[in-house]
Amino acid sequence: MSTTLTVDFFCSLDGYGSAEGWPGYWGKEGPEIRQDRVRTFAQEQVLVFGATTFREFRTFVAEYDEPYYDRMNELPKIVFSRTLQEPLGWNNSTVLREDAVTAIERLKRTTDVPMRSHGSISLNRALLAAGLVDRLEVMVFPAITGRSGTAALFQGGAEFDLDLLESTVIDGRTMKVVYAPHLHGEIPEGVGPRVRNAE
């Protein structure tokens, strides 16, 4: 018995997960993005959150009307937190108070339902660094947020080589790329620019 973990990240072209003064989806949403989200969350899976993102989504799904929010409400959810208390305020949610890397490594070995984590920057950075992420799904929105950008998943984190599994242009302007990440190791000999032969 084993399962997979997908990290799902929305970002601007400069790699930020959010930005002050910009709306959700950077104001670039369209029907195909919403259809992609509906298909994504229609799958059987367990949603994985850090405490901050859990609190945010718990509010989003109550206040906003996205076509996949009802499905998010239905899916089982786990949140890693030492401060959240029951009741958690979001149905089908369980709090885990243990180390996230240890818990996800165990769950990947002992369950067969796929797991997905959206947002949760510090949590996902740790899971990536531990080599526990099987699929990295990145939705790159056509915006550069510059100084206002925050929540960069990759900046300051571990280094990876990526195998491209899928790439799709959504709504004619947003790029969705799916990678299998591998922790970066030694650089093979013979790659990169070649040195000119000295005369």
N, C-alpha and C positions, 0 to 999 in steps of 0.2 A: 504494500500500500504506500503510495506517495502521491504528491500533488505539486502544482506549480504556483509560483507567486509572480504576479504582474504588477509593476509599478506604472501608474498612469499619470502623466504630467502634462498640464497645459502651460504653455509659455509664449512669451513674445520672442521675436527673432533674436534679441540679445539675451535670451535665456532666463528671463525673470518670470516667476509664477504669478505675480500680481504687481500692481503699480498704483501709487496714490493718484487719484483723479481720473483713473480709467475705470469704465464699468466692467461687469463680468463679460467674459469672452473678448475683452478689449473692444467691445462694441462691434465685433466682426462676426457675430453668429449668423447662421443661415439655416435653411431647412435640412441640408445634408448633415450638418453638425448635430442637430437634434436627432435625426434618424440614426446617426452613428452611435450616439449615447443610448438611444432606446435599444438598439441591437446589442450594445456592450453590456448593459445591465439586465437584459432579458436572459442572459446565461446564468446557469446555476453557479453560484460562487459565494464566498464569504468576503465581506468588505472589512478591510483592516485600516484603522485610524490611529493617529496620535491624538492626544487629548484636545489640543487646540483646534485641529481640523474637525474633529468630532463635534465640538461645541458649535463651530461655524455651520456645518452641514445640518445639524439638529435644528438650527434656526432657519437656514435656507429652505429646507423642505417644508417647513410650516408657513413661511411667509411668501414664497414664490411658487409659480406654477409651471415648472418644466415638465415635459411629457415623460421623463424617466424618474421623477422624484417618487411617485407612488411605488414604483418597483424597488427603488432604494429603501423605502420604508419597509417593504416586505422581506428583503434579503437579510440573512443573519449578519450581524456586525460584531466585531471585537474592537475594543479600544484599549490601548495601553496607557494606564494612568495610575499614579499613586495618590491622586487627590480627588478624582471624581467619585461621587457616592451614589448608591442606589436610592431612589429610582433615577435612571440615567436620562429619562426624558425623550428617549427615541426607542420605539418598539424593536424587539428582536436584537437587543444590544447586550453585550456581556463585557464587563471590565476585567482586564487581566493586569495584575499588579506586579508581574514578574518582568525580568529583563526581556525586551522585545526580540533581540537576536536569538537568545536561547529558546524562547517560546516558538518563534517562527521556524527555527531549525527543527524542533520537535514536531510541530504541526505538519510540516512538509513531509516528514517521515511516517506519520501515524494517521493522516487523513487522506481522503481522495477527492475532496471538493476543492476546486481551484480557489485561490485567494487573490484579491485585487486591492491595492492601496492607491488612493487618489489624493494628491496634496501631501500633507504630513511630511514636510521637508526634512526635519531632523531625523525622524523615524526612517524614512526611505533612504536617506544618505547612509545611515548605519546599516540598513539591510543590504544596500548595494555594496558597501565596503566589505561586508561579511561574505559576499559571494552567494547570497540567497535569492537573488532576483533572476528569474528565468526569462521574463519578457519585459522590455522597457518600451512603453507606448507613449510617444511624445507628439502632442498636437501643437504645431508651431503656427501661431497667429501672425498675420501680416501687420505687425506693429513693432516699433523700437521705442522702448519706454525710457531709455537713458537714465538720467539721475533719479527719476521717480520709481524705478523698478526695485522690487524687493522679492524675497523668497526664491533665490536662485538655488536650484537643487544641486547642480554640478560644481559650482564654484567653490573651491576650497575642499572638495571631497576627494575620493579615491580616483585613480586613473583607470580607464577601461578601453579595451578594443571591442568593437561592436560588429556583429554580423547582421546585415540588413535582412529582415524577413519579409517586410511589406512596406510599400510606400503608396500613398494615395493623396490626390489633390481634392479637397473638399470645398464645395461651394465656389470652385474656381479660384480660390485665393488662400486657403489654409492648407498646410501640409501635415498629414499624419504619417509618421514613420514608426515602424515597429522593429526593435532590435533585440538580439540575444546578447546581453553584456557579458564580457569576460574580463576579469581583473588583468590589467596590463602587466606583462612580464618583460623579459629581456627582448630587445629589438634584434631580430634575426640579422645575420650578416648579409651584405649585398643589397639592402634596401635603401631607399633615399637617393638623393642626388649623388652622382658619381664625381669623384675628383678628377680633374684633367690630368692627363699624363704629362709629367714634367719632361721637357726636352733636355 
